[in-house]
Amino acid sequence: MAGLGGRTVRDLRRVSRGAVLQRLYFDGPTSRHALGPATGLSSGSVSNVVAELLADGLVEEAGSVGSDAGRPRRLLRIRPDSGRLIGVDVGETRVRVELLDLALTELARTERPLGPRGYDVDAVVGHVHEGVAEVLTAARLSPGDLLGIGIGVPGIIEDTAELGAVVHGQTTGWDAVPLEHLLRTTGQLPSHIPYFIDNGAKTLGQAEMWFGAGRGARSAVVVLFGSGVGACVVTEEAAEGRAAEWGHLTVRVGGRRCRCGALGCLEAYAGAEALVARWREAGGRPSAGAGEERALTELLAAARPDDGREPDPVAAAVLAETAEYLGAGLADLINLFQPERLLIGGWAGLQLGGGFLDEVRTHALAHALRFPASRVGIALGHLGPDAVTVGAAVLPLAAFFSAGGHRPRPALDTSPTPAWRAAVERRLV
């Protein structure tokens, strides 16, 4: 039966259920009375939807609150245990897998170093499979309990009809890698459990906009500062955000060679990998065998010692130059998108911290046009180094809301059975 705008009654009911679930999720325990104005639904529609959600076990009562009429109103909330999510961060040094409930409470987690094989596709697929199996076992859950698996990866994501999400990661050596297809071919998960694969900077942006420093903003740019750099741009036209290969903006013609193969990219100067490399080239001496994260910690300690020693001039100069490059790159984002907020996350950005951010902010505002610069707030993200994982888990959560809280189910085979098949099967009985 068709409804408004060609939508069926089922479509309208799904949208209504999704609206109620989202308000309960973001606003916390809420009464039926308050849900009407918050969702735009009539009181009758709210009552019907809430009754369905209670019957489905997605919503529960959570106490009561007084009202002007003197009669207490029952509060409702989403049951945290009514769904399970997995978020995966395919990072620069490790693959992190985290199992969460609907309240985003961590139920289990595991990390697997990328090791000498780095971004070898088979190795990464193996890490994801093993990590998913480990967290499910630790929580004593089956794959069928999942609403989906979200995965944040470096690179550009192409959605294809035949192979699902295909990853184009020039800096990681991934040339049209059919990641979703490779994950599915092992048969680890039931075929109806969805994978959601997106750019890691975008999943970071999604997390900060929903739960972190971007909450309440109409527009923002969230920067992922790790081994490389990337950005997620959120505008009213692209409310879910879009990934921007900002790290491959050319900042110096004929400059340093970037991991992508081009010369003069921002990432060749401002990413943690490039920052540590430039320190070494200038005479810096990180500890023997130090990995990227440890070397960055040592560079920061040398440039800004907290024990009363004089700063190491080489480390301080490299850090100051990096702040200027990063600030100039942020100015481009400010000029292009004129966001309300500009947030810096990622393990390297958070490790360098507020002092480094102050320098970056100074350079960004000096390079940006005055009007958009006067309207933007520049800050660190709030969600810490796990934000990509949380943002990846948000992908199946958002799909769950869009589906009106209906869990993914196996597809029914509605194709007609040939007469000969039934005859043969009767002979085999």
C-alpha positions as CSV (number, residue, x, y, z in Angstrom):
1,M,0.0,0.0,0.0
2,A,1.5,3.3,-1.1
3,G,1.9,6.2,1.4
4,L,3.1,9.8,1.1
5,G,5.6,10.5,-1.6
6,G,5.3,6.9,-3.0
7,R,6.5,5.4,0.3
8,T,4.6,2.4,1.7
9,V,3.1,2.2,5.2
10,R,6.0,-0.1,6.1
11,D,8.5,2.6,4.9
12,L,6.7,5.2,7.0
13,R,6.7,2.9,10.1
14,R,10.4,2.2,9.6
15,V,11.2,5.9,9.5
16,S,9.1,6.6,12.6
17,R,10.8,3.8,14.5
18,G,14.2,5.1,13.5
19,A,13.3,8.6,14.6
20,V,12.2,7.4,18.0
21,L,15.3,5.3,18.4
22,Q,17.7,8.1,17.5
23,R,16.0,10.5,20.0
24,L,16.2,8.0,22.8
25,Y,19.8,7.3,21.9
26,F,21.1,10.8,21.7
27,D,18.8,12.5,24.3
28,G,18.9,9.7,27.0
29,P,15.9,8.5,29.0
30,T,12.9,10.4,27.5
31,S,9.1,10.2,28.1
32,R,6.6,9.4,25.5
33,H,5.2,13.0,25.9
34,A,8.6,14.5,25.0
35,L,9.2,12.2,22.1
36,G,6.4,13.8,20.1
37,P,7.9,17.3,19.7
38,A,11.4,15.8,19.4
39,T,10.4,13.5,16.5
40,G,7.5,15.4,14.9
41,L,5.2,12.4,15.4
42,S,1.7,12.5,16.8
43,S,1.1,11.2,20.3
44,G,-0.7,8.2,18.8
45,S,2.2,7.4,16.5
46,V,4.6,7.6,19.3
47,S,2.5,5.3,21.5
48,N,2.3,2.7,18.7
49,V,6.0,2.9,17.8
50,V,7.0,2.7,21.5
51,A,4.7,-0.3,22.0
52,E,6.5,-2.1,19.1
53,L,9.9,-1.3,20.3
54,L,9.1,-2.5,23.8
55,A,7.7,-5.7,22.4
56,D,10.9,-6.1,20.2
57,G,13.1,-5.8,23.3
58,L,14.9,-2.7,21.9
59,V,13.5,-0.3,24.5
60,E,12.9,-0.5,28.2
61,E,11.4,1.7,30.9
62,A,13.9,3.6,33.1
63,G,12.1,5.2,35.9
64,S,9.7,8.2,35.9
65,V,9.7,12.0,36.1
66,G,7.1,14.4,37.5
67,S,4.9,16.5,35.2
68,D,2.9,19.7,35.6
69,A,-0.3,17.8,35.9
70,G,1.1,15.9,38.8
71,R,1.0,12.5,37.2
72,P,4.5,11.0,36.7
73,R,5.6,10.2,33.2
74,R,7.5,7.0,32.5
75,L,10.9,7.3,31.0
76,L,12.2,5.2,28.1
77,R,15.7,4.2,27.0
78,I,17.3,1.9,24.5
79,R,18.4,-1.4,26.0
80,P,22.2,-1.5,25.6
81,D,22.2,-5.3,25.3
82,S,19.7,-5.3,22.4
83,G,22.5,-5.2,19.8
84,R,26.2,-5.8,19.4
85,L,28.6,-3.8,17.2
86,I,32.2,-4.4,16.1
87,G,34.5,-1.5,15.1
88,V,37.9,-2.2,13.4
89,D,40.7,0.3,12.9
90,V,43.2,-0.7,10.2
91,G,45.8,1.7,11.4
92,E,49.3,2.5,10.4
93,T,51.0,0.2,13.0
94,R,48.2,-2.2,14.1
95,V,44.8,-3.5,13.5
96,R,42.5,-2.8,16.5
97,V,39.2,-4.7,16.9
98,E,36.6,-3.7,19.5
99,L,33.3,-5.2,20.4
100,L,30.7,-2.8,21.8
101,D,27.1,-2.8,23.0
102,L,24.6,-0.2,21.9
103,A,25.7,2.2,24.7
104,L,29.2,1.9,23.1
105,T,30.4,0.1,26.3
106,E,33.5,-1.9,25.4
107,L,32.8,-5.7,25.8
108,A,36.1,-6.9,24.4
109,R,39.1,-5.7,22.4
110,T,42.2,-7.0,20.7
111,E,45.1,-5.5,18.8
112,R,47.4,-7.1,16.3
113,P,50.6,-5.4,15.1
114,L,51.0,-5.2,11.4
115,G,54.5,-6.5,11.7
116,P,57.1,-6.8,8.9
117,R,54.4,-7.6,6.3
118,G,52.9,-4.2,6.8
119,Y,49.8,-3.6,4.7
120,D,50.0,-7.0,3.0
121,V,46.4,-7.6,2.1
122,D,46.2,-11.2,3.2
123,A,47.8,-10.3,6.5
124,V,45.3,-7.5,7.2
125,V,42.4,-9.7,6.2
126,G,43.8,-12.4,8.6
127,H,44.1,-9.9,11.4
128,V,40.5,-8.7,11.0
129,H,39.2,-12.3,11.0
130,E,41.2,-13.4,14.0
131,G,40.4,-10.2,15.9
132,V,36.6,-10.6,15.3
133,A,36.8,-14.3,16.4
134,E,38.7,-13.4,19.5
135,V,36.4,-10.6,20.7
136,L,33.3,-12.7,20.1
137,T,34.8,-15.7,22.0
138,A,35.9,-13.4,24.9
139,A,32.3,-12.1,25.2
140,R,30.8,-15.5,24.6
141,L,28.7,-14.3,21.7
142,S,28.0,-15.8,18.3
143,P,28.4,-13.9,14.9
144,G,24.6,-13.9,14.6
145,D,24.5,-11.5,17.6
146,L,26.1,-8.7,15.6
147,L,24.3,-5.8,13.9
148,G,27.4,-5.4,11.7
149,I,31.1,-4.8,11.5
150,G,32.4,-1.3,10.7
151,I,36.0,-1.0,9.4
152,G,38.1,2.2,9.0
153,V,40.9,1.9,6.5
154,P,43.3,4.3,4.8
155,G,42.5,5.3,1.2
156,I,39.6,6.0,-1.1
157,I,36.6,3.7,-0.9
158,E,34.7,2.7,-4.0
159,D,31.3,0.9,-3.5
160,T,30.8,-1.6,-6.3
161,A,27.8,-3.9,-7.0
162,E,29.9,-7.0,-7.7
163,L,32.6,-6.8,-5.0
164,G,31.3,-4.5,-2.4
165,A,33.7,-2.0,-0.9
166,V,37.0,-1.7,-2.9
167,V,39.9,0.2,-1.4
168,H,42.3,2.4,-3.4
169,G,45.1,3.1,-1.0
170,Q,48.0,4.5,-2.9
171,T,50.1,5.2,0.2
172,T,49.6,1.6,1.5
173,G,50.1,-0.1,-1.9
174,W,46.5,-1.2,-2.1
175,D,45.4,-0.9,-5.7
176,A,41.7,-1.6,-6.1
177,V,41.7,-4.2,-3.2
178,P,38.2,-5.8,-2.9
179,L,38.4,-5.9,0.8
180,E,34.7,-6.7,1.5
181,H,34.8,-9.6,-1.0
182,L,38.0,-11.0,0.6
183,L,36.5,-10.8,4.1
184,R,33.3,-12.5,2.9
185,T,34.9,-15.4,1.0
186,T,36.2,-17.0,4.2
187,G,32.6,-17.6,5.4
188,Q,33.5,-16.5,8.9
189,L,30.3,-14.5,9.3
190,P,26.8,-15.4,8.2
191,S,26.1,-13.8,4.8
192,H,23.4,-11.5,6.2
193,I,25.7,-9.8,8.7
194,P,26.8,-6.6,6.9
195,Y,30.3,-5.1,6.6
196,F,30.6,-1.3,6.5
197,I,34.0,-0.2,5.2
198,D,35.0,3.5,5.0
199,N,37.9,5.8,5.2
200,G,39.5,6.0,8.6
201,A,39.5,9.8,8.7
202,K,35.7,9.7,8.0
203,T,35.0,7.2,10.8
204,L,37.0,9.5,13.1
205,G,34.9,12.4,12.0
206,Q,31.7,10.4,12.5
207,A,32.7,9.6,16.1
208,E,33.7,13.2,17.0
209,M,30.5,14.6,15.4
210,W,28.2,12.1,17.2
211,F,29.9,11.9,20.6
212,G,32.9,14.2,20.8
213,A,34.1,17.7,20.2
214,G,32.0,18.2,17.1
215,R,28.7,17.5,18.7
216,G,26.2,20.2,18.0
217,A,28.1,21.8,15.1
218,R,26.5,22.2,11.8
219,S,29.8,22.0,9.9
220,A,33.2,20.8,10.9
221,V,36.5,19.5,9.6
222,V,38.0,16.6,11.6
223,V,41.7,16.0,10.9
224,L,43.3,12.6,11.4
225,F,47.0,13.1,12.3
226,G,48.8,9.8,12.4
227,S,51.6,8.4,10.3
228,G,50.0,10.4,7.5
229,V,47.2,13.0,7.6
230,G,43.7,13.0,6.3
231,A,40.4,14.8,6.9
232,C,36.7,14.4,7.1
233,V,34.5,17.3,6.0
234,V,31.0,17.6,7.5
235,T,28.6,20.1,6.1
236,E,24.8,20.5,6.0
237,E,24.9,19.1,2.4
238,A,27.0,16.1,3.5
239,A,25.8,15.5,7.1
240,E,27.5,12.1,7.3
241,G,30.8,13.6,6.2
242,R,33.1,12.9,3.3
243,A,36.7,11.9,3.4
244,A,39.2,14.3,1.8
245,E,42.7,13.2,0.8
246,W,43.9,16.4,2.3
247,G,47.4,14.9,3.1
248,H,48.1,14.9,-0.6
249,L,47.6,18.6,-1.1
250,T,50.8,20.0,-2.7
251,V,52.5,22.4,-0.3
252,R,55.9,22.7,-2.0
253,V,56.4,22.2,-5.7
254,G,59.3,19.8,-6.3
255,G,59.5,19.1,-2.5
256,R,60.0,15.9,-0.5
257,R,58.7,12.7,-1.9
258,C,55.5,11.5,-0.3
259,R,54.5,7.9,0.4
260,C,52.0,8.2,-2.5
261,G,54.9,8.8,-4.9
262,A,54.2,12.5,-5.6
263,L,56.5,15.4,-4.6
264,G,55.7,18.1,-2.0
265,C,52.6,16.7,-0.4
266,L,51.5,18.0,3.0
267,E,51.9,14.4,4.4
268,A,55.6,14.4,3.4
269,Y,56.1,17.3,5.9
270,A,53.3,17.0,8.5
271,G,52.6,13.3,9.0
272,A,54.3,11.6,12.0
273,E,56.3,9.3,9.7
274,A,57.7,12.3,7.8
275,L,58.2,14.3,11.1
276,V,60.4,11.5,12.6
277,A,62.3,11.1,9.2
278,R,63.1,14.8,9.0
279,W,64.3,14.8,12.6
280,R,66.7,11.9,11.8
281,E,67.9,13.7,8.7
282,A,68.6,16.8,10.7
283,G,70.7,14.8,13.2
284,G,68.1,13.6,15.7
285,R,68.9,10.3,17.4
286,P,65.9,8.3,18.5
287,S,66.6,5.1,20.5
288,A,67.9,2.2,18.5
289,G,65.0,0.1,17.2
290,A,62.4,2.7,18.2
291,G,59.2,2.5,16.3
292,E,57.3,5.5,14.9
293,E,55.3,6.1,18.1
294,R,58.2,5.8,20.4
295,A,60.4,8.0,18.2
296,L,57.8,10.7,18.1
297,T,57.6,10.6,22.0
298,E,61.4,11.0,22.1
299,L,61.3,13.9,19.6
300,L,58.7,15.7,21.7
301,A,60.6,15.1,24.9
302,A,63.7,16.5,23.3
303,A,62.0,19.6,21.9
304,R,60.0,20.3,25.1
305,P,61.8,18.7,28.1
306,D,59.9,18.8,31.4
307,D,62.9,18.3,33.6
308,G,64.4,21.7,33.4
309,R,66.9,20.9,30.6
310,E,67.3,23.2,27.6
311,P,65.3,22.2,24.5
312,D,67.2,20.3,21.8
313,P,67.4,22.9,19.0
314,V,67.2,20.4,16.2
315,A,64.1,18.7,17.6
316,A,62.5,22.1,18.4
317,A,63.2,23.4,14.9
318,V,61.7,20.3,13.2
319,L,58.6,20.5,15.4
320,A,58.2,24.2,14.8
321,E,58.4,23.7,11.0
322,T,55.9,20.9,11.2
323,A,53.5,23.2,13.1
324,E,53.8,25.8,10.3
325,Y,53.2,23.3,7.5
326,L,50.2,21.8,9.4
327,G,48.8,25.3,10.1
328,A,49.1,26.3,6.5
329,G,47.2,23.1,5.5
330,L,44.5,23.8,8.0
331,A,44.2,27.3,6.6
332,D,43.4,25.8,3.2
333,L,40.6,23.7,4.9
334,I,39.2,26.9,6.6
335,N,39.2,28.8,3.3
336,L,37.7,26.0,1.3
337,F,34.9,24.8,3.7
338,Q,34.5,27.7,6.3
339,P,33.7,25.2,9.1
340,E,32.4,26.1,12.6
341,R,34.9,23.8,14.1
342,L,38.2,22.3,13.1
343,L,39.2,19.3,15.2
344,I,42.6,17.4,15.3
345,G,42.6,13.8,16.3
346,G,44.6,10.7,15.6
347,W,47.3,9.2,17.8
348,A,50.0,11.6,16.7
349,G,47.9,14.8,17.0
350,L,46.8,13.8,20.5
351,Q,50.3,12.9,21.6
352,L,51.7,16.2,20.4
353,G,48.9,17.8,22.5
354,G,47.8,21.3,23.4
355,G,51.1,23.1,23.2
356,F,51.7,22.0,19.6
357,L,48.1,22.8,18.8
358,D,48.6,26.4,20.0
359,E,51.4,26.8,17.5
360,V,49.4,25.2,14.7
361,R,46.4,27.4,15.5
362,T,48.6,30.5,15.3
363,H,49.8,29.6,11.8
364,A,46.4,28.5,10.6
365,L,44.8,31.8,11.6
366,A,47.7,33.7,10.1
367,H,47.4,32.0,6.7
368,A,43.5,31.8,6.5
369,L,41.2,34.5,5.2
370,R,40.1,36.8,8.1
371,F,36.4,36.2,7.9
372,P,36.3,32.4,8.0
373,A,39.2,32.4,10.4
374,S,37.3,34.6,12.8
375,R,34.4,32.1,13.0
376,V,36.2,28.8,13.4
377,G,37.1,27.1,16.6
378,I,40.3,24.9,16.5
379,A,40.6,22.2,19.1
380,L,41.8,18.7,19.8
381,G,39.3,15.8,19.5
382,H,37.7,14.5,22.7
383,L,37.6,10.7,22.0
384,G,41.2,9.8,22.3
385,P,43.2,7.4,20.1
386,D,40.3,4.9,19.8
387,A,38.1,7.3,18.0
388,V,38.5,5.6,14.6
389,T,37.4,2.3,16.1
390,V,34.3,3.9,17.7
391,G,33.5,5.7,14.5
392,A,33.7,2.4,12.6
393,A,31.3,0.9,15.0
394,V,28.9,3.8,14.4
395,L,28.5,2.8,10.8
396,P,26.4,-0.4,11.6
397,L,24.7,1.6,14.3
398,A,23.6,4.3,11.9
399,A,22.3,1.6,9.5
400,F,20.4,0.0,12.4
401,F,18.6,3.3,13.0
402,S,17.9,3.7,9.3
403,A,16.3,0.3,9.3
404,G,14.0,1.3,12.1
405,G,15.8,-1.0,14.6
406,H,15.2,-4.1,12.5
407,R,18.1,-6.5,12.8
408,P,19.8,-7.9,9.6
409,R,18.2,-11.2,8.6
410,P,19.0,-13.9,6.2
411,A,17.6,-13.3,2.7
412,L,14.6,-15.6,2.0
413,D,14.9,-17.7,-1.2
414,T,11.6,-16.8,-3.0
415,S,12.6,-18.3,-6.4
416,P,10.2,-20.9,-7.6
417,T,11.3,-24.6,-7.3
418,P,11.4,-26.4,-10.7
419,A,9.0,-29.3,-10.9
420,W,11.8,-31.8,-11.7
421,R,13.7,-30.9,-8.4
422,A,10.6,-31.8,-6.3
423,A,10.3,-35.1,-8.2
424,V,13.9,-36.0,-7.7
425,E,13.9,-35.1,-4.0
426,R,10.9,-37.4,-3.5
427,R,12.8,-40.3,-5.0
428,L,15.7,-39.6,-2.6
429,V,13.5,-39.8,0.5
